[in-house]
C-alpha cells in the first residue's frame, strides 16, 4: 500500500463520521486554496493486540519511521510521532495509547473486556488504522464510567481505531497565512473551535501554533439500546515556524497536544 492510498482510504472513513472536515476543506478550496494535510492522529489501548508496538510495523511498511516520544501524565497516555523517510510532504502521524493500568479498577475491567474481544492477530495490514471498533458496543453505563475518568477511553470505546483528526497545513495556504486568519474563516463559517488553553495552542516562540474544531457529533446506540449524541472526530489547523537552525519545526509539543485531545470532549 502506498502512503497516498493509505491516506485516501483514511480520509474516506474519517469524513464519513466527520462531515465538517469535508465542508471546511471545500471552504478553503472555494478561496482557491490547495489543502495539504500536516498530520493525522490515532488512539489505541496499550497491552492489547492493537497496542502502539503492534501498530508501528504497519507504519514502517508504508515508509514511516518514529522520531519522537511523548508522555501525558494527566491523561494517562504515551505517544510517538512518525514521518515518512523519503517524502517530506507526506503527512506526519501521531500515535497515542492509553495506559490502562493507570485508570481506576472499574475502568480497567471495562477496557479489559474490550481488549479480550480483539483478535490476537488483528494487525495484518495498514488497513487496521480504519478498522473502527474491534469489540462489542459498550453500554451507556460503561461509556459514562469511562468518561468520568478518561474522556480518551470513552471516545475510544465508541469510535475504535480510526483517524481522530486530519490537520490543515497553514504553511501551504496562500490567502490565510496566519493561524488567526484560519480561525476567523472557520468561526465565521459557524464552526466551534476548541477553547481549552485558548484558541491558539502554542506560539511562534515554540515554533508550532495549533487550533482545532470541536468534534463533529454522531447519534450512537449503546448495547442497552440507549441513544446519545456523542463526539466523533475533529479537524485541526497547524502553523509550523522556522527554528534558529533554519529548519522548519517538524515535531509536536506536549502542552499543545494535551489541549488538542480535549477537542473530542463531550463536556
Secondary structure, DSSP 8 states (H G I E B T S, - for coil): --HHHHHHHHHHHHHHH-HHHHHHHHHHHHTT----B-EEEEEEESSSTT-HHHHHHHHHHTTEEEEEEEEETTTTEEEEEEEESS-TTS-EEEEEEE-GGGS-HHHHHHHHHHHHHS-TT--SSGGGGG-B--S----HHHHHHHHHH-HHHHHHHHH-BS-SEEEEEGGG-SS--SHHHHHHHHHHTT--B--TT-SSEEEGGGTEEEEEB---EEEEE-TTS-EEEEE--EEEEEEE-B-TTS-B--S--HHHHHHHGGGG---
